[in-house]
Amino acid sequence: MACAWRSGVVVFNALLTIFAHTISMLEAKPSDFAKQLQDYRLTTAEIIYGLPDHPKLLQSYIWQELDIAPRFPVLHKFLQFWETSLEGRLYIVKVASTALIKPSEFTYCGGEFLIH
């Protein structure tokens, strides 16, 4: 019982640390629209990590932020923070990225309709 309680406290503390880090990243950042104009893309990472008290048990954490593909500097900064500040050992990180602002797609009409 004590081991399960300790594990819950460790996971809770880890989540609080991640939350505090995310809040600090949000304080002085340019608008999301301005970032998208600078070719930032919506990046989603599924982070699989081992629990500190039970290393053979894996847990999943979903991280999502605007980042620049293919180098992903924001993700690398977050993963560096994870490895230095959190106890859960990283097992695997899966990354997906897509541009939110894309060139417009035009289709030309063969006719024109006038309405009053």
Backbone as JSON, one array per atom type, in Angstrom:
{
  "sequence": "MACAWRSGVVVFNALLTIFAHTISMLEAKPSDFAKQLQDYRLTTAEIIYGLPDHPKLLQSYIWQELDIAPRFPVLHKFLQFWETSLEGRLYIVKVASTALIKPSEFTYCGGEFLIH",
  "N": [[0.82, -1.19, 0.0], [1.93, 1.25, 0.81], [3.89, 1.56, -1.13], [2.39, 1.87, -3.49], [1.11, 4.25, -2.86], [3.3, 5.97, -2.68], [4.2, 5.86, -5.31], [2.05, 7.07, -6.61], [2.28, 9.65, -5.56], [4.75, 10.41, -6.61], [4.19, 10.4, -9.38], [2.2, 12.38, -9.41], [3.69, 14.61, -8.51], [5.48, 14.78, -10.64], [3.71, 15.45, -12.72], [2.86, 17.96, -11.8], [5.28, 19.35, -12.0], [5.7, 19.29, -14.78], [3.45, 20.78, -15.57], [4.05, 23.29, -14.38], [6.37, 23.91, -15.82], [5.29, 24.13, -18.4], [3.57, 26.33, -18.07], [5.47, 28.32, -17.56], [6.68, 28.41, -20.05], [4.67, 29.53, -21.55], [4.44, 32.18, -20.82], [5.96, 34.44, -22.01], [5.63, 34.44, -24.94], [5.42, 34.76, -28.52], [2.42, 35.37, -30.48], [0.39, 32.57, -31.52], [-0.46, 32.64, -34.16], [1.42, 34.33, -35.38], [3.68, 32.73, -35.1], [2.95, 30.59, -36.76], [3.06, 31.8, -39.22], [5.75, 31.96, -39.48], [6.52, 29.49, -40.28], [6.12, 27.58, -38.29], [4.85, 24.51, -37.1], [2.04, 22.49, -36.11], [2.88, 20.29, -33.71], [2.82, 17.07, -32.46], [3.66, 14.89, -29.89], [3.99, 11.64, -28.74], [4.96, 10.49, -25.76], [6.53, 7.85, -24.37], [7.21, 6.49, -21.31], [9.04, 5.07, -18.54], [7.74, 4.22, -15.35], [8.93, 5.71, -12.33], [9.06, 4.19, -9.87], [8.36, 1.67, -10.73], [9.97, 0.47, -13.11], [9.47, -1.31, -15.22], [6.9, -0.91, -15.98], [5.12, 0.94, -18.33], [4.17, 4.27, -19.23], [2.09, 6.65, -20.91], [2.45, 9.89, -22.31], [1.07, 12.75, -23.75], [2.27, 15.3, -25.71], [1.89, 18.55, -27.03], [2.56, 21.16, -29.22], [3.45, 24.2, -30.97], [5.98, 23.93, -33.36], [9.13, 23.83, -35.15], [9.54, 21.95, -37.97], [12.06, 20.02, -39.63], [13.65, 19.87, -37.37], [12.72, 20.36, -34.77], [13.1, 22.15, -32.35], [11.73, 23.08, -30.03], [10.52, 20.79, -28.99], [12.82, 19.27, -28.47], [13.94, 20.85, -26.45], [12.0, 20.53, -24.46], [12.22, 17.74, -24.03], [14.82, 17.61, -23.08], [14.49, 19.03, -20.7], [12.8, 17.18, -19.46], [14.5, 14.92, -19.11], [16.42, 15.96, -17.36], [15.0, 16.92, -15.14], [12.87, 15.24, -14.36], [11.9, 12.04, -13.02], [11.04, 9.81, -14.46], [12.15, 7.53, -16.83], [12.81, 7.98, -20.26], [11.35, 6.05, -22.84], [10.37, 5.75, -25.51], [9.76, 8.08, -28.15], [7.29, 9.29, -30.17], [6.66, 11.19, -33.02], [4.57, 13.53, -34.68], [3.74, 15.86, -37.23], [2.21, 18.75, -38.64], [1.42, 21.33, -40.99], [-0.49, 24.17, -40.19], [-1.31, 26.47, -41.46], [-1.77, 26.68, -44.77], [-1.0, 26.94, -48.29], [-3.56, 28.44, -50.23], [-6.13, 26.65, -51.92], [-7.27, 26.82, -55.12], [-10.12, 26.59, -57.15], [-11.34, 26.91, -60.35], [-14.26, 28.29, -61.72], [-16.64, 27.38, -64.2], [-18.62, 29.07, -64.9], [-20.71, 31.94, -64.07], [-22.8, 33.17, -61.55], [-25.28, 35.51, -60.98], [-26.76, 37.13, -58.31], [-29.23, 39.17, -57.41]],
  "CA": [[0.0, 0.0, 0.0], [2.81, 2.42, 0.88], [4.58, 1.67, -2.41], [1.42, 2.42, -4.44], [0.9, 5.64, -2.47], [4.51, 6.71, -3.06], [4.2, 5.94, -6.77], [1.06, 8.09, -6.95], [2.84, 10.96, -5.2], [5.81, 10.7, -7.58], [3.55, 10.75, -10.64], [1.54, 13.67, -9.2], [4.75, 15.63, -8.48], [5.99, 14.9, -12.01], [2.72, 16.19, -13.5], [2.93, 19.35, -11.35], [6.5, 19.92, -12.56], [5.43, 19.5, -16.21], [2.5, 21.88, -15.65], [4.78, 24.52, -14.07], [7.25, 24.18, -16.95], [4.45, 24.56, -19.52], [3.13, 27.68, -17.76], [6.61, 29.22, -17.75], [6.91, 28.54, -21.49], [3.58, 30.3, -22.13], [4.42, 33.55, -20.33], [6.47, 35.46, -22.91], [5.79, 33.9, -26.28], [4.62, 35.46, -29.53], [1.13, 34.73, -30.76], [0.45, 31.34, -32.3], [-0.6, 32.98, -35.57], [2.73, 34.84, -35.83], [4.56, 31.57, -35.23], [2.56, 29.81, -37.93], [3.56, 32.51, -40.39], [7.19, 31.71, -39.52], [6.64, 28.07, -40.63], [5.93, 26.66, -37.17], [3.81, 23.52, -37.39], [1.49, 21.82, -34.94], [3.65, 19.08, -33.48], [2.31, 16.22, -31.39], [4.59, 13.82, -29.55], [3.57, 10.67, -27.72], [6.16, 10.16, -25.0], [6.36, 6.64, -23.57], [8.26, 6.52, -20.3], [8.92, 4.11, -17.45], [7.43, 4.79, -14.04], [10.13, 5.7, -11.49], [9.04, 3.1, -8.89], [8.14, 0.41, -11.44], [10.54, 0.75, -14.43], [8.97, -2.2, -16.27], [5.58, -0.41, -16.37], [5.25, 2.12, -19.19], [3.06, 5.22, -19.21], [2.1, 7.51, -22.08], [2.19, 11.32, -22.1], [0.91, 13.42, -25.04], [2.78, 16.68, -25.71], [1.51, 19.21, -28.27], [3.03, 22.55, -29.24], [3.92, 24.65, -32.28], [7.41, 23.7, -33.44], [9.65, 23.89, -36.51], [9.98, 20.65, -38.47], [12.25, 18.7, -39.04], [14.61, 19.9, -36.26], [11.92, 20.35, -33.54], [13.85, 22.7, -31.21], [10.89, 23.19, -28.83], [10.4, 19.43, -28.47], [14.12, 18.89, -27.9], [14.07, 21.58, -25.18], [11.12, 19.87, -23.49], [12.78, 16.43, -23.69], [16.0, 17.87, -22.24], [13.93, 19.33, -19.38], [12.29, 15.92, -18.92], [15.61, 14.07, -18.68], [17.16, 16.55, -16.24], [14.17, 17.28, -13.99], [11.88, 14.24, -13.98], [12.47, 10.73, -12.71], [10.62, 8.78, -15.42], [13.1, 7.33, -17.93], [12.17, 7.95, -21.57], [11.45, 4.78, -23.54], [10.24, 6.04, -26.93], [9.03, 9.31, -28.47], [6.73, 9.28, -31.52], [6.38, 12.58, -33.37], [3.8, 13.83, -35.89], [3.72, 17.31, -37.42], [1.48, 19.21, -39.82], [1.27, 22.79, -41.11], [-1.87, 24.61, -40.01], [-1.57, 27.45, -42.5], [-1.3, 26.11, -46.03], [-1.41, 27.75, -49.44], [-4.96, 28.25, -50.62], [-6.4, 25.82, -53.1], [-8.27, 27.48, -55.94], [-10.75, 25.87, -58.25], [-11.97, 27.89, -61.21], [-15.62, 27.94, -62.15], [-16.9, 27.49, -65.64], [-19.68, 30.05, -65.12], [-20.91, 32.94, -63.03], [-24.21, 33.36, -61.21], [-25.54, 36.8, -60.36], [-27.95, 37.15, -57.46], [-29.61, 40.56, -57.09]],
  "C": [[0.87, 1.26, 0.0], [3.51, 2.64, -0.45], [3.65, 2.29, -3.46], [1.17, 3.9, -4.14], [2.09, 6.49, -2.9], [4.57, 6.89, -4.57], [3.22, 7.01, -7.23], [1.57, 9.48, -6.66], [3.92, 11.36, -6.21], [5.21, 11.13, -8.92], [2.87, 12.11, -10.53], [2.57, 14.8, -9.2], [5.32, 15.86, -9.88], [5.01, 15.72, -12.87], [2.7, 17.67, -13.09], [4.15, 20.05, -11.94], [6.31, 20.21, -14.05], [4.49, 20.69, -16.39], [3.21, 23.22, -15.4], [5.7, 24.9, -15.22], [6.46, 24.7, -18.14], [3.97, 25.99, -19.3], [4.26, 28.67, -17.98], [6.92, 29.43, -19.23], [5.86, 29.44, -22.14], [3.67, 31.79, -21.83], [4.84, 34.58, -21.38], [6.69, 34.89, -24.31], [4.96, 34.69, -27.26], [3.33, 34.7, -29.81], [1.32, 33.49, -31.64], [0.35, 31.64, -33.8], [0.72, 33.49, -36.14], [3.72, 33.69, -36.0], [4.23, 30.76, -36.48], [3.02, 30.48, -39.21], [5.07, 32.32, -40.56], [7.48, 30.22, -39.74], [6.67, 27.14, -39.42], [4.77, 25.75, -37.53], [3.29, 22.94, -36.09], [2.19, 20.47, -34.81], [3.07, 18.34, -32.28], [3.31, 15.11, -31.15], [3.94, 12.93, -28.5], [4.86, 10.19, -27.04], [5.84, 8.95, -24.13], [7.53, 6.6, -22.59], [7.99, 5.46, -19.23], [8.62, 4.81, -16.14], [8.66, 4.69, -13.14], [10.18, 4.52, -10.51], [8.91, 1.72, -9.54], [8.66, 0.57, -12.88], [10.03, -0.14, -15.55], [7.56, -1.82, -16.72], [5.77, 0.87, -17.17], [3.98, 2.96, -19.12], [3.21, 6.11, -20.44], [1.76, 8.94, -21.69], [2.12, 11.97, -23.48], [1.33, 14.87, -24.88], [2.41, 17.31, -27.05], [1.88, 20.69, -28.19], [3.36, 22.91, -30.68], [5.43, 24.54, -32.3], [7.83, 23.74, -34.91], [10.16, 22.51, -36.91], [11.12, 20.88, -39.46], [13.16, 18.7, -37.82], [13.93, 19.85, -34.89], [12.68, 20.89, -32.32], [13.02, 22.79, -29.92], [10.73, 21.81, -28.18], [11.7, 18.98, -27.82], [14.36, 19.59, -26.55], [13.23, 20.92, -24.09], [11.7, 18.51, -23.06], [14.04, 16.57, -22.83], [15.55, 18.21, -20.81], [13.46, 18.04, -18.7], [13.43, 15.09, -18.33], [16.36, 14.63, -17.49], [16.32, 16.75, -15.0], [13.21, 16.21, -13.51], [12.53, 12.87, -13.82], [12.12, 9.66, -13.74], [11.58, 8.69, -16.59], [12.34, 7.23, -19.24], [12.41, 6.6, -22.24], [11.4, 5.02, -25.04], [9.45, 7.34, -27.08], [8.6, 9.22, -29.94], [6.28, 10.7, -31.84], [5.57, 12.64, -34.67], [3.69, 15.35, -36.0], [2.95, 17.65, -38.68], [1.38, 20.73, -39.81], [-0.21, 23.14, -40.96], [-2.27, 25.65, -41.05], [-0.93, 26.93, -43.78], [-1.68, 27.05, -47.18], [-2.86, 27.43, -49.82], [-5.05, 27.37, -51.85], [-7.54, 26.48, -53.87], [-8.83, 26.5, -56.96], [-11.53, 26.91, -59.07], [-13.3, 27.38, -61.69], [-15.74, 28.11, -63.66], [-17.96, 28.54, -65.93], [-19.79, 30.99, -63.94], [-22.39, 33.11, -62.82], [-24.37, 34.69, -60.51], [-26.84, 36.72, -59.57], [-28.15, 38.59, -57.01], [-28.43, 41.35, -56.66]]
}
